[in-house]
Amino acid sequence: MSNLKNKTIIITGAAMGLGLASAIECASQEANLTLIDFNEASLKKAETAILEKFPQTKLLSIVADVSSEDTVKSYVEQTVKTFGRIDGFYNNAGIEGRQAPMTEYDIDIFKKVIDINLMGVYYGLRYVIPVMQDQKYGRIVNVASVGGIRGVMNQTPYVASKHAVSGMTKNAALEYAKFGITANAIAPGAILTPMVAEAFVQLNAADPKAAETEYAQSNPSKRLGLPEEVAKVVAFLLSEDCSYINGQTIAIDGGQSNSYGNI
Ligand SMILES: NC(=O)c1ccc[n+]([C@@H]2O[C@H](COP(=O)([O-])OP(=O)(O)OC[C@H]3O[C@@H](n4cnc5c(N)ncnc54)[C@H](O)[C@@H]3O)[C@@H](O)[C@H]2O)c1
């Protein structure tokens, strides 16, 4: 299926994990891509991997930090200059921060999580939406988390930032649906990406695999999700077919967020 053929899509945090998996899925559907990441070496590797698999892909890579407003404005301008429009925006870059109880949380790390996960997502919306408004068409997918629906022990700034992403998604839908724009969020559960692998190291440095296995037991599916499983949903939400789902936060978590801890 090539539902994204000739669509221009910006993906932030594209160098690895969920961003890279979606970039590969979008390239397989013949989209034009702007890839954004602040990790230059990993971004280069991602670009090479995508072009090896899908050499026809029109691809622009930009090293940028989404928590810098000027940088975000610039990557949006460069995308429009290169491709003429922006059909889809996968507003994905984010960090987890460190794990600590609320009253002991390091304030500098707290602010950094908010700067990237909340302000970075907002800057993207601020500069991409006017382009989509002019086109009278656009598809936005913000990345929240199950931590944007529920609390998560020892992750106060992450949970605060992801609830904010879900809230901004609702407002984007309310304010811009009349311009042919849909804005939805995804709420992944634990998906096996480098970010989650690092969380298991924090939980059990001696045996992160044991921490992963134990964690999976609390999921009705008894396993973690794969980035490719998320990418399929994202590709749909970025496509023209996603025309009347708007302002939703969609859990992709193997059913886990429905549980009262009784599985
Ligand atoms: N993996 C999961 O289980 C999971 C669950 C829920 C939500 N999420 C969310 O999904 C998104 C992607 O997570 P992931 O697991 O793929 O993480 P990851 O760490 O594997 O990849 C994130 C990518 O974003 C980039 N990035 C981080 N901060 C950036 C910044 N300021 N500017 C530009 N690029 C930046 C990193 O360099 C990296 O390439 C995040 O928003 C995360 O909170 C992930």
The ligand as a Gaussian input file, in Angstrom:
#p B3LYP/6-31G(d) Opt

LIG

0 1
 N        9.509000       3.632000      23.509000
 C        8.431000       3.675000      24.281000
 O        8.052000       2.688000      24.911000
 C        7.639000       4.936000      24.386000
 C        6.457000       4.898000      25.140000
 C        5.699000       6.041000      25.227000
 C        6.094000       7.186000      24.588000
 N        7.255000       7.202000      23.885000
 C        7.616000       8.454000      23.246000
 O        7.967000       8.215000      21.916000
 C        8.923000       9.192000      21.489000
 C       10.134000       8.490000      20.892000
 O       10.648000       7.635000      21.889000
 P       11.684000       6.465000      21.563000
 O       11.382000       5.389000      22.514000
 O       11.742000       6.213000      20.110000
 O       13.010000       7.197000      22.075000
 P       14.536000       7.035000      21.577000
 O       15.354000       7.634000      22.665000
 O       14.785000       5.637000      21.181000
 O       14.575000       7.977000      20.287000
 C       14.279000       9.348000      20.434000
 C       14.985000      10.128000      19.343000
 O       14.674000      11.518000      19.570000
 C       15.884000      12.268000      19.500000
 N       15.738000      13.463000      20.343000
 C       15.606000      13.505000      21.681000
 N       15.533000      14.781000      22.092000
 C       15.618000      15.561000      20.980000
 C       15.610000      16.958000      20.747000
 N       15.548000      17.832000      21.762000
 N       15.682000      17.412000      19.487000
 C       15.792000      16.547000      18.450000
 N       15.833000      15.217000      18.604000
 C       15.741000      14.723000      19.860000
 C       16.969000      11.330000      19.992000
 O       18.244000      11.726000      19.540000
 C       16.502000       9.993000      19.408000
 O       17.002000       9.800000      18.099000
 C        9.244000      10.044000      22.711000
 O        8.448000      11.209000      22.687000
 C        8.824000       9.142000      23.858000
 O        8.476000       9.856000      25.022000
 C        8.042000       6.101000      23.780000

